[in-house]
Amino acid sequence: MDSENDSFFRQYKWHLVVICAVVMCMSYLTLFTNIFQKSQTGSLNQLLFVLGALVLISALLTMLSRIFKILDALRDNSAKLEEVTKALENISSDLVQINHSSRVSDAAKAIVFRDADIQTLREAVFDKLQPAGF
């Protein structure tokens, strides 16, 4: 259970940091400044300030969520690349084994056809040794 909570906090830590920062800023503005006091002249400015802050927060959260999606895609691609690398290493080792077996096959072929090669060589030598006219 702790590992699930830990992974949750690890996954959404920047979201939580931004939300905490916004809450702290809004608390500071509300408690220690007079930005949210009722006044006829500054109410439009205050409303625009709050709306701007909310738009900024939503844009930041959207960007953070997209960045996390990109990071997840990169992790998935990295895992897939590691699998492909392992598969290529296995293929490489299999190709080396095939290469060794084909070399053995060439050596076996030379041994098997040695008698035929010797016979062909003998016939060629006897043909050269026989007189041309007979």
N, CA, C and O atoms as CSV, one atom per row, in Angstrom:
chain,resi,resn,atom,element,x,y,z
A,1,MET,N,N,0.817,-1.188,0.000
A,1,MET,CA,C,0.000,0.000,0.000
A,1,MET,C,C,0.864,1.256,0.000
A,1,MET,O,O,0.535,2.239,-0.664
A,2,ASP,N,N,1.954,1.225,0.734
A,2,ASP,CA,C,2.842,2.388,0.779
A,2,ASP,C,C,3.482,2.649,-0.569
A,2,ASP,O,O,3.681,3.803,-0.947
A,3,SER,N,N,3.809,1.588,-1.303
A,3,SER,CA,C,4.435,1.787,-2.614
A,3,SER,C,C,3.462,2.436,-3.583
A,3,SER,O,O,3.872,3.218,-4.441
A,4,GLU,N,N,2.147,2.114,-3.456
A,4,GLU,CA,C,1.160,2.760,-4.322
A,4,GLU,C,C,1.054,4.240,-4.004
A,4,GLU,O,O,0.994,5.064,-4.917
A,5,ASN,N,N,1.030,4.595,-2.718
A,5,ASN,CA,C,0.983,6.004,-2.334
A,5,ASN,C,C,2.246,6.718,-2.763
A,5,ASN,O,O,2.193,7.858,-3.225
A,6,ASP,N,N,3.376,6.059,-2.615
A,6,ASP,CA,C,4.652,6.651,-3.020
A,6,ASP,C,C,4.675,6.901,-4.520
A,6,ASP,O,O,5.134,7.954,-4.961
A,7,SER,N,N,4.192,5.957,-5.305
A,7,SER,CA,C,4.181,6.154,-6.756
A,7,SER,C,C,3.194,7.242,-7.144
A,7,SER,O,O,3.437,7.982,-8.098
A,8,PHE,N,N,2.081,7.355,-6.419
A,8,PHE,CA,C,1.117,8.418,-6.693
A,8,PHE,C,C,1.756,9.775,-6.470
A,8,PHE,O,O,1.648,10.663,-7.316
A,9,PHE,N,N,2.429,9.943,-5.321
A,9,PHE,CA,C,3.071,11.230,-5.034
A,9,PHE,C,C,4.215,11.508,-5.994
A,9,PHE,O,O,4.434,12.652,-6.391
A,10,ARG,N,N,4.944,10.462,-6.367
A,10,ARG,CA,C,6.044,10.653,-7.308
A,10,ARG,C,C,5.514,11.065,-8.672
A,10,ARG,O,O,6.114,11.901,-9.348
A,11,GLN,N,N,4.388,10.480,-9.080
A,11,GLN,CA,C,3.839,10.766,-10.392
A,11,GLN,C,C,3.243,12.174,-10.467
A,11,GLN,O,O,3.378,12.858,-11.481
A,12,TYR,N,N,2.591,12.594,-9.398
A,12,TYR,CA,C,1.895,13.885,-9.421
A,12,TYR,C,C,2.545,14.928,-8.521
A,12,TYR,O,O,1.867,15.837,-8.043
A,13,LYS,N,N,3.837,14.810,-8.286
A,13,LYS,CA,C,4.476,15.728,-7.341
A,13,LYS,C,C,4.467,17.165,-7.848
A,13,LYS,O,O,4.279,18.088,-7.055
A,14,TRP,N,N,4.666,17.379,-9.141
A,14,TRP,CA,C,4.676,18.747,-9.653
A,14,TRP,C,C,3.277,19.341,-9.640
A,14,TRP,O,O,3.117,20.540,-9.413
A,15,HIS,N,N,2.273,18.525,-9.879
A,15,HIS,CA,C,0.910,19.013,-9.776
A,15,HIS,C,C,0.632,19.494,-8.346
A,15,HIS,O,O,0.067,20.566,-8.128
A,16,LEU,N,N,1.040,18.679,-7.402
A,16,LEU,CA,C,0.814,19.025,-6.000
A,16,LEU,C,C,1.602,20.265,-5.598
A,16,LEU,O,O,1.108,21.090,-4.829
A,17,VAL,N,N,2.806,20.401,-6.103
A,17,VAL,CA,C,3.626,21.578,-5.786
A,17,VAL,C,C,2.971,22.841,-6.331
A,17,VAL,O,O,2.919,23.860,-5.642
A,18,VAL,N,N,2.473,22.781,-7.562
A,18,VAL,CA,C,1.837,23.958,-8.150
A,18,VAL,C,C,0.556,24.304,-7.403
A,18,VAL,O,O,0.290,25.475,-7.132
A,19,ILE,N,N,-0.227,23.302,-7.072
A,19,ILE,CA,C,-1.473,23.566,-6.343
A,19,ILE,C,C,-1.172,24.177,-4.970
A,19,ILE,O,O,-1.834,25.127,-4.552
A,20,CYS,N,N,-0.178,23.633,-4.277
A,20,CYS,CA,C,0.201,24.195,-2.968
A,20,CYS,C,C,0.709,25.626,-3.105
A,20,CYS,O,O,0.398,26.473,-2.267
A,21,ALA,N,N,1.476,25.903,-4.138
A,21,ALA,CA,C,1.987,27.256,-4.348
A,21,ALA,C,C,0.846,28.229,-4.628
A,21,ALA,O,O,0.850,29.354,-4.128
A,22,VAL,N,N,-0.117,27.802,-5.416
A,22,VAL,CA,C,-1.259,28.681,-5.720
A,22,VAL,C,C,-2.087,28.931,-4.465
A,22,VAL,O,O,-2.502,30.059,-4.198
A,23,VAL,N,N,-2.319,27.882,-3.708
A,23,VAL,CA,C,-3.095,28.049,-2.467
A,23,VAL,C,C,-2.366,28.990,-1.515
A,23,VAL,O,O,-2.993,29.842,-0.885
A,24,MET,N,N,-1.056,28.844,-1.406
A,24,MET,CA,C,-0.293,29.725,-0.527
A,24,MET,C,C,-0.340,31.170,-1.026
A,24,MET,O,O,-0.488,32.090,-0.221
A,25,CYS,N,N,-0.219,31.386,-2.327
A,25,CYS,CA,C,-0.276,32.749,-2.868
A,25,CYS,C,C,-1.649,33.373,-2.646
A,25,CYS,O,O,-1.761,34.534,-2.255
A,26,MET,N,N,-2.687,32.587,-2.902
A,26,MET,CA,C,-4.034,33.112,-2.698
A,26,MET,C,C,-4.285,33.409,-1.216
A,26,MET,O,O,-4.922,34.406,-0.874
A,27,SER,N,N,-3.782,32.542,-0.353
A,27,SER,CA,C,-3.932,32.780,1.092
A,27,SER,C,C,-3.203,34.048,1.499
A,27,SER,O,O,-3.726,34.850,2.273
A,28,TYR,N,N,-2.009,34.227,0.986
A,28,TYR,CA,C,-1.240,35.435,1.294
A,28,TYR,C,C,-1.978,36.676,0.809
A,28,TYR,O,O,-2.096,37.663,1.535
A,29,LEU,N,N,-2.468,36.616,-0.414
A,29,LEU,CA,C,-3.183,37.770,-0.953
A,29,LEU,C,C,-4.448,38.063,-0.164
A,29,LEU,O,O,-4.800,39.224,0.045
A,30,THR,N,N,-5.123,37.023,0.267
A,30,THR,CA,C,-6.369,37.218,1.004
A,30,THR,C,C,-6.121,37.736,2.418
A,30,THR,O,O,-6.816,38.639,2.883
A,31,LEU,N,N,-5.144,37.174,3.089
A,31,LEU,CA,C,-4.937,37.509,4.497
A,31,LEU,C,C,-4.119,38.783,4.709
A,31,LEU,O,O,-4.440,39.573,5.596
A,32,PHE,N,N,-3.090,38.994,3.929
A,32,PHE,CA,C,-2.141,40.069,4.229
A,32,PHE,C,C,-2.220,41.273,3.300
A,32,PHE,O,O,-1.518,42.262,3.511
A,33,THR,N,N,-3.039,41.207,2.307
A,33,THR,CA,C,-3.201,42.379,1.435
A,33,THR,C,C,-4.681,42.705,1.353
A,33,THR,O,O,-5.526,41.937,1.811
A,34,ASN,N,N,-4.977,43.826,0.777
A,34,ASN,CA,C,-6.374,44.228,0.663
A,34,ASN,C,C,-6.876,44.043,-0.775
A,34,ASN,O,O,-7.740,44.787,-1.239
A,35,ILE,N,N,-6.337,43.067,-1.457
A,35,ILE,CA,C,-6.695,42.902,-2.863
A,35,ILE,C,C,-8.118,42.383,-3.048
A,35,ILE,O,O,-8.744,42.648,-4.073
A,36,PHE,N,N,-8.626,41.654,-2.075
A,36,PHE,CA,C,-9.958,41.086,-2.209
A,36,PHE,C,C,-11.011,41.808,-1.350
A,36,PHE,O,O,-12.105,41.286,-1.139
A,37,GLN,N,N,-10.681,42.983,-0.870
A,37,GLN,CA,C,-11.670,43.756,-0.123
A,37,GLN,C,C,-12.687,44.348,-1.095
A,37,GLN,O,O,-12.371,44.646,-2.247
A,38,LYS,N,N,-13.875,44.504,-0.620
A,38,LYS,CA,C,-14.945,45.047,-1.456
A,38,LYS,C,C,-14.714,46.538,-1.667
A,38,LYS,O,O,-14.688,47.328,-0.724
A,39,SER,N,N,-14.550,46.887,-2.910
A,39,SER,CA,C,-14.484,48.300,-3.254
A,39,SER,C,C,-15.032,48.457,-4.656
A,39,SER,O,O,-14.837,47.579,-5.497
A,40,GLN,N,N,-15.681,49.502,-4.911
A,40,GLN,CA,C,-16.336,49.726,-6.189
A,40,GLN,C,C,-15.318,49.974,-7.299
A,40,GLN,O,O,-15.527,49.525,-8.426
A,41,THR,N,N,-14.248,50.659,-7.018
A,41,THR,CA,C,-13.317,51.071,-8.064
A,41,THR,C,C,-12.393,49.956,-8.506
A,41,THR,O,O,-12.057,49.874,-9.687
A,42,GLY,N,N,-11.971,49.088,-7.587
A,42,GLY,CA,C,-10.981,48.076,-7.934
A,42,GLY,C,C,-11.553,46.683,-8.135
A,42,GLY,O,O,-10.788,45.731,-8.289
A,43,SER,N,N,-12.868,46.530,-8.140
A,43,SER,CA,C,-13.447,45.188,-8.236
A,43,SER,C,C,-13.170,44.563,-9.600
A,43,SER,O,O,-12.937,43.357,-9.677
A,44,LEU,N,N,-13.189,45.331,-10.656
A,44,LEU,CA,C,-12.903,44.792,-11.987
A,44,LEU,C,C,-11.438,44.369,-12.091
A,44,LEU,O,O,-11.130,43.328,-12.670
A,45,ASN,N,N,-10.545,45.172,-11.535
A,45,ASN,CA,C,-9.122,44.815,-11.535
A,45,ASN,C,C,-8.869,43.547,-10.726
A,45,ASN,O,O,-8.082,42.686,-11.118
A,46,GLN,N,N,-9.552,43.454,-9.591
A,46,GLN,CA,C,-9.392,42.263,-8.764
A,46,GLN,C,C,-9.910,41.024,-9.483
A,46,GLN,O,O,-9.278,39.968,-9.450
A,47,LEU,N,N,-11.045,41.155,-10.120
A,47,LEU,CA,C,-11.630,40.029,-10.848
A,47,LEU,C,C,-10.720,39.605,-12.002
A,47,LEU,O,O,-10.514,38.413,-12.226
A,48,LEU,N,N,-10.185,40.567,-12.724
A,48,LEU,CA,C,-9.261,40.253,-13.823
A,48,LEU,C,C,-7.990,39.584,-13.307
A,48,LEU,O,O,-7.466,38.666,-13.938
A,49,PHE,N,N,-7.501,40.043,-12.166
A,49,PHE,CA,C,-6.312,39.435,-11.569
A,49,PHE,C,C,-6.570,37.979,-11.196
A,49,PHE,O,O,-5.743,37.110,-11.470
A,50,VAL,N,N,-7.709,37.713,-10.575
A,50,VAL,CA,C,-8.045,36.347,-10.172
A,50,VAL,C,C,-8.242,35.457,-11.399
A,50,VAL,O,O,-7.762,34.324,-11.429
A,51,LEU,N,N,-8.940,35.960,-12.399
A,51,LEU,CA,C,-9.139,35.185,-13.631
A,51,LEU,C,C,-7.815,34.909,-14.335
A,51,LEU,O,O,-7.595,33.808,-14.840
A,52,GLY,N,N,-6.949,35.891,-14.369
A,52,GLY,CA,C,-5.623,35.685,-14.964
A,52,GLY,C,C,-4.828,34.630,-14.221
A,52,GLY,O,O,-4.160,33.791,-14.825
A,53,ALA,N,N,-4.913,34.687,-12.892
A,53,ALA,CA,C,-4.211,33.683,-12.086
A,53,ALA,C,C,-4.774,32.295,-12.345
A,53,ALA,O,O,-4.012,31.335,-12.456
A,54,LEU,N,N,-6.078,32.173,-12.443
A,54,LEU,CA,C,-6.694,30.877,-12.723
A,54,LEU,C,C,-6.313,30.358,-14.114
A,54,LEU,O,O,-6.059,29.165,-14.280
A,55,VAL,N,N,-6.274,31.240,-15.102
A,55,VAL,CA,C,-5.856,30.831,-16.453
A,55,VAL,C,C,-4.403,30.378,-16.437
A,55,VAL,O,O,-4.054,29.375,-17.059
A,56,LEU,N,N,-3.567,31.110,-15.733
A,56,LEU,CA,C,-2.156,30.731,-15.630
A,56,LEU,C,C,-2.008,29.368,-14.953
A,56,LEU,O,O,-1.227,28.531,-15.406
A,57,ILE,N,N,-2.743,29.147,-13.887
A,57,ILE,CA,C,-2.676,27.867,-13.177
A,57,ILE,C,C,-3.153,26.725,-14.064
A,57,ILE,O,O,-2.529,25.665,-14.110
A,58,SER,N,N,-4.260,26.943,-14.768
A,58,SER,CA,C,-4.758,25.874,-15.642
A,58,SER,C,C,-3.785,25.598,-16.785
A,58,SER,O,O,-3.612,24.446,-17.182
A,59,ALA,N,N,-3.151,26.636,-17.317
A,59,ALA,CA,C,-2.159,26.425,-18.377
A,59,ALA,C,C,-0.959,25.647,-17.848
A,59,ALA,O,O,-0.450,24.749,-18.519
A,60,LEU,N,N,-0.509,25.992,-16.643
A,60,LEU,CA,C,0.615,25.268,-16.044
A,60,LEU,C,C,0.270,23.804,-15.802
A,60,LEU,O,O,1.075,22.918,-16.089
A,61,LEU,N,N,-0.918,23.549,-15.280
A,61,LEU,CA,C,-1.323,22.172,-15.036
A,61,LEU,C,C,-1.460,21.390,-16.339
A,61,LEU,O,O,-1.102,20.214,-16.397
A,62,THR,N,N,-1.972,22.032,-17.374
A,62,THR,CA,C,-2.077,21.369,-18.673
A,62,THR,C,C,-0.704,21.033,-19.223
A,62,THR,O,O,-0.478,19.930,-19.720
A,63,MET,N,N,0.214,21.986,-19.132
A,63,MET,CA,C,1.574,21.726,-19.610
A,63,MET,C,C,2.231,20.610,-18.807
A,63,MET,O,O,2.900,19.749,-19.378
A,64,LEU,N,N,2.048,20.615,-17.500
A,64,LEU,CA,C,2.631,19.565,-16.672
A,64,LEU,C,C,2.055,18.192,-17.011
A,64,LEU,O,O,2.789,17.206,-17.066
A,65,SER,N,N,0.745,18.127,-17.237
A,65,SER,CA,C,0.157,16.830,-17.588
A,65,SER,C,C,0.688,16.342,-18.929
A,65,SER,O,O,0.937,15.148,-19.091
A,66,ARG,N,N,0.866,17.230,-19.884
A,66,ARG,CA,C,1.416,16.815,-21.188
A,66,ARG,C,C,2.877,16.393,-21.059
A,66,ARG,O,O,3.316,15.449,-21.716
A,67,ILE,N,N,3.610,17.079,-20.230
A,67,ILE,CA,C,5.010,16.693,-20.013
A,67,ILE,C,C,5.082,15.308,-19.390
A,67,ILE,O,O,5.936,14.503,-19.760
A,68,PHE,N,N,4.187,15.025,-18.441
A,68,PHE,CA,C,4.184,13.694,-17.836
A,68,PHE,C,C,3.789,12.621,-18.845
A,68,PHE,O,O,4.322,11.512,-18.812
A,69,LYS,N,N,2.862,12.945,-19.739
A,69,LYS,CA,C,2.506,11.990,-20.789
A,69,LYS,C,C,3.696,11.723,-21.701
A,69,LYS,O,O,3.943,10.582,-22.093
A,70,ILE,N,N,4.425,12.771,-22.034
A,70,ILE,CA,C,5.617,12.609,-22.881
A,70,ILE,C,C,6.661,11.763,-22.166
A,70,ILE,O,O,7.283,10.895,-22.779
A,71,LEU,N,N,6.858,12.011,-20.876
A,71,LEU,CA,C,7.821,11.227,-20.108
A,71,LEU,C,C,7.410,9.758,-20.034
A,71,LEU,O,O,8.262,8.874,-20.123
A,72,ASP,N,N,6.118,9.489,-19.872
A,72,ASP,CA,C,5.644,8.110,-19.866
A,72,ASP,C,C,5.892,7.443,-21.215
A,72,ASP,O,O,6.300,6.283,-21.274
A,73,ALA,N,N,5.646,8.179,-22.296
A,73,ALA,CA,C,5.904,7.633,-23.633
A,73,ALA,C,C,7.391,7.353,-23.824
A,73,ALA,O,O,7.761,6.345,-24.427
A,74,LEU,N,N,8.242,8.237,-23.313
A,74,LEU,CA,C,9.685,8.011,-23.409
A,74,LEU,C,C,10.113,6.786,-22.617
A,74,LEU,O,O,10.962,6.019,-23.070
A,75,ARG,N,N,9.530,6.596,-21.430
A,75,ARG,CA,C,9.842,5.401,-20.643
A,75,ARG,C,C,9.407,4.134,-21.374
A,75,ARG,O,O,10.136,3.143,-21.401
A,76,ASP,N,N,8.213,4.173,-21.965
A,76,ASP,CA,C,7.738,3.012,-22.719
A,76,ASP,C,C,8.643,2.721,-23.908
A,76,ASP,O,O,8.984,1.568,-24.170
A,77,ASN,N,N,9.029,3.772,-24.624
A,77,ASN,CA,C,9.920,3.585,-25.778
A,77,ASN,C,C,11.284,3.059,-25.344
A,77,ASN,O,O,11.889,2.239,-26.035
A,78,SER,N,N,11.759,3.530,-24.207
A,78,SER,CA,C,13.043,3.047,-23.704
A,78,SER,C,C,12.963,1.563,-23.369
A,78,SER,O,O,13.881,0.803,-23.674
A,79,ALA,N,N,11.865,1.155,-22.743
A,79,ALA,CA,C,11.695,-0.268,-22.419
A,79,ALA,C,C,11.611,-1.100,-23.694
A,79,ALA,O,O,12.184,-2.187,-23.767
A,80,LYS,N,N,10.902,-0.597,-24.691
A,80,LYS,CA,C,10.794,-1.323,-25.965
A,80,LYS,C,C,12.147,-1.400,-26.654
A,80,LYS,O,O,12.488,-2.429,-27.238
A,81,LEU,N,N,12.916,-0.326,-26.591
A,81,LEU,CA,C,14.251,-0.341,-27.203
A,81,LEU,C,C,15.162,-1.335,-26.499
A,81,LEU,O,O,15.979,-1.993,-27.144
A,82,GLU,N,N,15.030,-1.448,-25.190
A,82,GLU,CA,C,15.828,-2.438,-24.467
A,82,GLU,C,C,15.446,-3.853,-24.905
A,82,GLU,O,O,16.316,-4.709,-25.063
A,83,GLU,N,N,14.151,-4.102,-25.102
A,83,GLU,CA,C,13.705,-5.413,-25.580
A,83,GLU,C,C,14.250,-5.695,-26.971
A,83,GLU,O,O,14.698,-6.807,-27.253
A,84,VAL,N,N,14.213,-4.686,-27.846
A,84,VAL,CA,C,14.733,-4.854,-29.203
A,84,VAL,C,C,16.231,-5.106,-29.172
A,84,VAL,O,O,16.743,-5.916,-29.945
A,85,THR,N,N,16.933,-4.418,-28.285
A,85,THR,CA,C,18.377,-4.624,-28.155
A,85,THR,C,C,18.686,-6.051,-27.729
A,85,THR,O,O,19.600,-6.681,-28.260
A,86,LYS,N,N,17.919,-6.561,-26.764
A,86,LYS,CA,C,18.120,-7.940,-26.331
A,86,LYS,C,C,17.823,-8.916,-27.458
A,86,LYS,O,O,18.543,-9.898,-27.639
A,87,ALA,N,N,16.765,-8.649,-28.217
A,87,ALA,CA,C,16.429,-9.518,-29.345
A,87,ALA,C,C,17.530,-9.496,-30.398
A,87,ALA,O,O,17.882,-10.536,-30.955
A,88,LEU,N,N,18.074,-8.312,-30.670
A,88,LEU,CA,C,19.166,-8.209,-31.643
A,88,LEU,C,C,20.420,-8.935,-31.156
A,88,LEU,O,O,21.134,-9.547,-31.950
A,89,GLU,N,N,20.684,-8.868,-29.861
A,89,GLU,CA,C,21.831,-9.604,-29.319
A,89,GLU,C,C,21.625,-11.107,-29.472
A,89,GLU,O,O,22.562,-11.833,-29.803
A,90,ASN,N,N,20.395,-11.576,-29.231
A,90,ASN,CA,C,20.099,-13.002,-29.420
A,90,ASN,C,C,20.247,-13.405,-30.879
A,90,ASN,O,O,20.790,-14.467,-31.182
A,91,ILE,N,N,19.768,-12.565,-31.774
A,91,ILE,CA,C,19.900,-12.846,-33.210
A,91,ILE,C,C,21.365,-12.872,-33.605
A,91,ILE,O,O,21.786,-13.722,-34.389
A,92,SER,N,N,22.141,-11.943,-33.064
A,92,SER,CA,C,23.569,-11.903,-33.376
A,92,SER,C,C,24.267,-13.183,-32.925
A,92,SER,O,O,25.079,-13.749,-33.657
A,93,SER,N,N,23.945,-13.632,-31.718
A,93,SER,CA,C,24.577,-14.873,-31.241
A,93,SER,C,C,24.131,-16.070,-32.079
A,93,SER,O,O,24.922,-16.975,-32.343
A,94,ASP,N,N,22.868,-16.073,-32.496
A,94,ASP,CA,C,22.402,-17.152,-33.374
A,94,ASP,C,C,23.116,-17.116,-34.722
A,94,ASP,O,O,23.462,-18.163,-35.269
A,95,LEU,N,N,23.336,-15.926,-35.257
A,95,LEU,CA,C,24.053,-15.806,-36.533
A,95,LEU,C,C,25.500,-16.277,-36.407
A,95,LEU,O,O,26.040,-16.877,-37.336
A,96,VAL,N,N,26.120,-16.011,-35.278
A,96,VAL,CA,C,27.482,-16.488,-35.056
A,96,VAL,C,C,27.497,-18.013,-35.031
A,96,VAL,O,O,28.398,-18.636,-35.592
A,97,GLN,N,N,26.505,-18.612,-34.386
A,97,GLN,CA,C,26.425,-20.073,-34.363
A,97,GLN,C,C,26.194,-20.632,-35.758
A,97,GLN,O,O,26.783,-21.651,-36.119
A,98,ILE,N,N,25.351,-19.986,-36.543
A,98,ILE,CA,C,25.121,-20.432,-37.927
A,98,ILE,C,C,26.394,-20.307,-38.735
A,98,ILE,O,O,26.708,-21.184,-39.539
A,99,ASN,N,N,27.131,-19.228,-38.530
A,99,ASN,CA,C,28.398,-19.038,-39.241
A,99,ASN,C,C,29.374,-20.161,-38.901
A,99,ASN,O,O,30.021,-20.709,-39.794
A,100,HIS,N,N,29.487,-20.505,-37.627
A,100,HIS,CA,C,30.386,-21.593,-37.220
A,100,HIS,C,C,29.936,-22.926,-37.815
A,100,HIS,O,O,30.762,-23.725,-38.258
A,101,SER,N,N,28.631,-23.160,-37.824
A,101,SER,CA,C,28.143,-24.423,-38.383
A,101,SER,C,C,28.352,-24.475,-39.889
A,101,SER,O,O,28.601,-25.549,-40.435
A,102,SER,N,N,28.256,-23.342,-40.569
A,102,SER,CA,C,28.504,-23.357,-42.019
A,102,SER,C,C,29.983,-23.593,-42.306
A,102,SER,O,O,30.326,-24.235,-43.299
A,103,ARG,N,N,30.861,-23.081,-41.449
A,103,ARG,CA,C,32.285,-23.369,-41.618
A,103,ARG,C,C,32.546,-24.863,-41.414
A,103,ARG,O,O,33.329,-25.472,-42.143
A,104,VAL,N,N,31.897,-25.430,-40.438
A,104,VAL,CA,C,32.027,-26.866,-40.218
A,104,VAL,C,C,31.479,-27.613,-41.421
A,104,VAL,O,O,32.040,-28.630,-41.828
A,105,SER,N,N,30.407,-27.127,-41.983
A,105,SER,CA,C,29.832,-27.770,-43.157
A,105,SER,C,C,30.806,-27.714,-44.335
A,105,SER,O,O,30.932,-28.689,-45.077
A,106,ASP,N,N,31.494,-26.586,-44.516
A,106,ASP,CA,C,32.487,-26.490,-45.590
A,106,ASP,C,C,33.611,-27.485,-45.367
A,106,ASP,O,O,34.061,-28.137,-46.309
A,107,ALA,N,N,34.060,-27.603,-44.142
A,107,ALA,CA,C,35.118,-28.576,-43.843
A,107,ALA,C,C,34.611,-29.992,-44.076
A,107,ALA,O,O,35.341,-30.835,-44.597
A,108,ALA,N,N,33.358,-30.261,-43.691
A,108,ALA,CA,C,32.797,-31.601,-43.932
A,108,ALA,C,C,32.661,-31.864,-45.424
A,108,ALA,O,O,32.906,-32.982,-45.877
A,109,LYS,N,N,32.278,-30.865,-46.185
A,109,LYS,CA,C,32.167,-31.025,-47.643
A,109,LYS,C,C,33.531,-31.340,-48.252
A,109,LYS,O,O,33.636,-32.182,-49.144
A,110,ALA,N,N,34.558,-30.673,-47.779
A,110,ALA,CA,C,35.900,-30.928,-48.313
A,110,ALA,C,C,36.323,-32.370,-48.036
A,110,ALA,O,O,36.947,-33.011,-48.881
A,111,ILE,N,N,35.987,-32.870,-46.868
A,111,ILE,CA,C,36.340,-34.260,-46.537
A,111,ILE,C,C,35.531,-35.230,-47.381
A,111,ILE,O,O,36.069,-36.217,-47.881
A,112,VAL,N,N,34.251,-34.957,-47.542
A,112,VAL,CA,C,33.377,-35.862,-48.297
A,112,VAL,C,C,33.781,-35.910,-49.773
A,112,VAL,O,O,33.826,-36.988,-50.365
A,113,PHE,N,N,34.072,-34.770,-50.359
A,113,PHE,CA,C,34.389,-34.728,-51.784
A,113,PHE,C,C,35.877,-34.891,-52.068
A,113,PHE,O,O,36.302,-34.741,-53.213
A,114,ARG,N,N,36.660,-35.190,-51.066
A,114,ARG,CA,C,38.101,-35.367,-51.253
A,114,ARG,C,C,38.377,-36.511,-52.233
A,114,ARG,O,O,39.222,-36.373,-53.117
A,115,ASP,N,N,37.670,-37.645,-52.085
A,115,ASP,CA,C,37.882,-38.784,-52.988
A,115,ASP,C,C,37.547,-38.416,-54.421
A,115,ASP,O,O,38.285,-38.790,-55.334
A,116,ALA,N,N,36.450,-37.689,-54.650
A,116,ALA,CA,C,36.078,-37.289,-56.011
A,116,ALA,C,C,37.114,-36.326,-56.587
A,116,ALA,O,O,37.448,-36.414,-57.769
A,117,ASP,N,N,37.618,-35.419,-55.774
A,117,ASP,CA,C,38.646,-34.484,-56.247
A,117,ASP,C,C,39.931,-35.222,-56.611
A,117,ASP,O,O,40.573,-34.915,-57.615
A,118,ILE,N,N,40.293,-36.192,-55.789
A,118,ILE,CA,C,41.503,-36.978,-56.084
A,118,ILE,C,C,41.322,-37.752,-57.385
A,118,ILE,O,O,42.247,-37.819,-58.195
A,119,GLN,N,N,40.152,-38.332,-57.595
A,119,GLN,CA,C,39.883,-39.083,-58.835
A,119,GLN,C,C,39.954,-38.165,-60.043
A,119,GLN,O,O,40.524,-38.540,-61.067
A,120,THR,N,N,39.390,-36.977,-59.944
A,120,THR,CA,C,39.436,-36.019,-61.057
A,120,THR,C,C,40.866,-35.612,-61.348
A,120,THR,O,O,41.248,-35.499,-62.513
A,121,LEU,N,N,41.658,-35.390,-60.325
A,121,LEU,CA,C,43.063,-35.029,-60.490
A,121,LEU,C,C,43.836,-36.162,-61.160
A,121,LEU,O,O,44.671,-35.905,-62.027
A,122,ARG,N,N,43.571,-37.415,-60.773
A,122,ARG,CA,C,44.244,-38.565,-61.396
A,122,ARG,C,C,43.912,-38.651,-62.883
A,122,ARG,O,O,44.796,-38.879,-63.709
A,123,GLU,N,N,42.640,-38.469,-63.220
A,123,GLU,CA,C,42.244,-38.541,-64.630
A,123,GLU,C,C,42.927,-37.460,-65.442
A,123,GLU,O,O,43.345,-37.694,-66.576
A,124,ALA,N,N,43.041,-36.271,-64.855
A,124,ALA,CA,C,43.703,-35.175,-65.573
A,124,ALA,C,C,45.181,-35.486,-65.771
A,124,ALA,O,O,45.734,-35.205,-66.834
A,125,VAL,N,N,45.817,-36.055,-64.772
A,125,VAL,CA,C,47.239,-36.390,-64.890
A,125,VAL,C,C,47.429,-37.493,-65.932
A,125,VAL,O,O,48.341,-37.396,-66.753
A,126,PHE,N,N,46.596,-38.541,-65.926
A,126,PHE,CA,C,46.719,-39.633,-66.908
A,126,PHE,C,C,46.469,-39.126,-68.322
A,126,PHE,O,O,47.110,-39.571,-69.273
A,127,ASP,N,N,45.523,-38.181,-68.453
A,127,ASP,CA,C,45.281,-37.638,-69.798
A,127,ASP,C,C,46.497,-36.886,-70.312
A,127,ASP,O,O,46.774,-36.939,-71.510
A,128,LYS,N,N,47.217,-36.203,-69.473
A,128,LYS,CA,C,48.411,-35.457,-69.879
A,128,LYS,C,C,49.566,-36.399,-70.152
A,128,LYS,O,O,50.411,-36.118,-71.002
A,129,LEU,N,N,49.611,-37.503,-69.446
A,129,LEU,CA,C,50.702,-38.432,-69.623
A,129,LEU,C,C,50.561,-39.299,-70.869
A,129,LEU,O,O,51.571,-39.740,-71.419
A,130,GLN,N,N,49.385,-39.545,-71.314
A,130,GLN,CA,C,49.191,-40.359,-72.517
A,130,GLN,C,C,49.654,-39.571,-73.741
A,130,GLN,O,O,49.470,-38.358,-73.843
A,131,PRO,N,N,50.255,-40.309,-74.652
A,131,PRO,CA,C,50.721,-39.636,-75.869
A,131,PRO,C,C,49.515,-39.144,-76.695
A,131,PRO,O,O,48.459,-39.776,-76.717
A,132,ALA,N,N,49.699,-38.048,-77.342
A,132,ALA,CA,C,48.638,-37.406,-78.068
A,132,ALA,C,C,48.169,-38.237,-79.257
A,132,ALA,O,O,46.992,-38.170,-79.613
A,133,GLY,N,N,49.014,-38.988,-79.859
A,133,GLY,CA,C,48.644,-39.724,-81.063
A,133,GLY,C,C,48.017,-41.076,-80.800
A,133,GLY,O,O,47.412,-41.609,-81.731
A,134,PHE,N,N,48.089,-41.631,-79.736
A,134,PHE,CA,C,47.644,-43.026,-79.502
A,134,PHE,C,C,46.264,-43.080,-79.066
A,134,PHE,O,O,45.734,-44.165,-78.827
